[in-house]
Amino acid sequence: MPAPVRPDPAKVQMYWRPGCPYCAMLRRQLRRTGLSYEPVDIWKDQSGAAYVRSVNNGNETVPTVAVAGHPLTNPSARQVLEAVQRHAPHLLPETAPADAARRWRPRWPWRRTR
């Protein structure tokens, strides 16, 4: 079993796996904020899977996001942006406001907005 690799402190890394609806939702939300991040597929990257297990009591709980070495398990986009603002403000997107995740709301096809 590979040893868990410490995440890169100069990046935001999102650990995910294919077919995870929570991962897909967080990826869409992060894309809307403009925050750049490195996706790590834990099914292909064994050291990434080992890191996820090391911060989640042996479980491969995804999405797990590492912000400058600080892990977040199943966070919202707002929590990721707050962690970036706290631990690595130089990684914040310059074009999108820091509260872009706060303004995101799902739009359901059966509801009409007026």
N, C-alpha and C positions, 0 to 999 in steps of 0.2 A: 504494500500500500504506500503510495507516495506521501511524502510529508506535506502538510499544508503550507502553501506559499503565502507569504504576507502580501497583501495587495499593494499596488504601486501608490505611494502617497501623492504623486503628482496627477492622479487620474480619479475619475469616478468609474467604478466597475460594477456592472450589474450581472449577477450570477443568475442564470435562467436555465430552463429546459424546454424542449419542444413539447407542444401540446398543453402547456400550463396557461390557463386563461388569465390568471392573476399577473403572470409575466407579460402577456400580450397587452393587457390593460395598462400596466405601468409603462411599458415601452411606448405605447401611443401617447400617454400623458407626458412623458419626458420629451418625446419628439415635439410636442406642441409648445413646450417651454423653451426650446432652443438649447437646452443643456446638452453638451456633448459628453458621451459616456462610452465605455468599452463593454460590449456584451460578451459574456463568457458562458458558453454552453457547457454545463456540468456533465453532460453525457459524453462529450468529446474530450473535455479537459479534466483529467483525473486530479490534477493538483487543485483546480478550482473546486471540484467536488469535495476534496479533502478540506479545503478552507471553509466551505459552507458547513460541513459537519463539525468542524472545530469551533465555530461560533454559534452553532444551534444545538448544542448538547447531543451531538451524534446524528442528528436528523438532516436530511437533505431538503430543507425548507427553502423554497424559492418563491418569489424573487428575494434574493439577499443582495443588498447594495453596500459596497464599501466606498466610503467617502473619505479620502485621505487616511485610510487605515482604520476608520471607525465604521463598524458594521451596523447595518439596519436590516431587520428581518421583516419582510412583507410590508414595506413602507408605502405611503402614498407619495405622489409627486411633490406635494407640499412639504412633507417631512424630508424628502431628499433635498429639496431646494433650501430648506432651513439648515440642514446639516452642512451643505456646501457653503452657505453663508457663514456658518459658525466656524467650520474647520478649514475651508479652502476657498475663501471669497474670490481669489484670482481665477477660479474655474467657472464663475457665474457667467452666463451668456451676456454679451454686450448689447445685443439687439432686442432681447425680450426682457420685460420687467421681472424683477425677482418674485413678484406675487402672481405670475401668470398661472400657476397651478391653482391658486385660490379662485380664479375666475372661471375655471373649467367646470362645466356642468354637462351631464349627459343629455343628449337630445333623443327622445324616444319617438319613433315614427307614429305612434298612435296618439300622441299629444300634440296639440296645436298651440303654438305660442302666438300671442297677439301683441 
